[in-house]
Amino acid sequence: MPHIPDFLSRFRPAGAPGASRAAVPADRQRDRESELGPVLAVLDGPSGECTGLVAASEREAEQIIAAAHREADDIVSTARRRAADLITEQARRAVTGAEAEATTILAAGAADAAAVAERARQRLPALTDRAVSLLRDLREERWPA
């Protein structure tokens, strides 16, 4: 009885024509189809399912992106409102500070003016006496009696 591996080797596909061993010519196309056909047939179902999953994922991604854009727009508009409120508050504080400073400066100016007026009031009699004395002296020099 022939040995099983020797018997099966007779049906091994042959390589290039003119090979040294006797064998059945290889039909590579049929071999590929017979080996890969069942595998590819099994993958057709999941491939279609994958296509559906990819399309659903793309739709979901578009929805997420649209929601993110809306949220970003809301954040930007809120930030702009808060910035405007902060600018208004800072301007109000600056005006209040400037008004307080102006009030202080006006009070200091009024105090200085009052001090000058008081000095003038105190010096006025002496200056008046001096002016009268100078006029008398001038009159006597020009028009002696």
Residue, then its C-alpha position, 0 to 999 in steps of 0.5 A: m500500500p502506498h504511503i499517504p503523503d506520497f499518494l497525495s503529493r501526486f495531486r499537488p499543484a505544479g509550478a511552472p510548466g516543465a517541472s521535474r515532478a509529475a503533477v496536476p497543473a496549478d489553477r491559481q485563480r480557482d485556488r484563490e477563489s476556493e480559499l477566499g470565497p467563503v471568507l469574503a462571503v462571511l465578511d460581506g455581512p459585517s462589511g455592510e454593517c460596518t458601512g452602516l456604522v460608519a454612516a451613523s457615526e458620521r451623522e452622530a459626529e456632525q450632530i456633536i460638532a453642531a452642538a459644540h458650535r452652538e455651545a461655543d457660540d453661547i460661551v462667546s456671547t456670554a463672555r461678550r456680555r460679561a466683558a461689556d458688563l465689566i467694562t461698564e462697571q470699570a468705567r463707573r468705578a473710574v468716573t466715581g473715582a475721578e469725581a471723588e478726586a475732583t471733589t477733593i481738588l475743588a475742596a483743596g482749591a477752595a481752601d487755598a482761595a479762602a486762605v489767599a482771601e484771608r491773607a489779602r484781608q489781613r494785608l489790605p489795611a497795611l497795603t492801603d496805609r502804605a499806598v496812601s503814604l506813598l501818594r502823600d509823599l509823591r504829592e509833597e515832592r511834586w507840589p510842596a505846600 
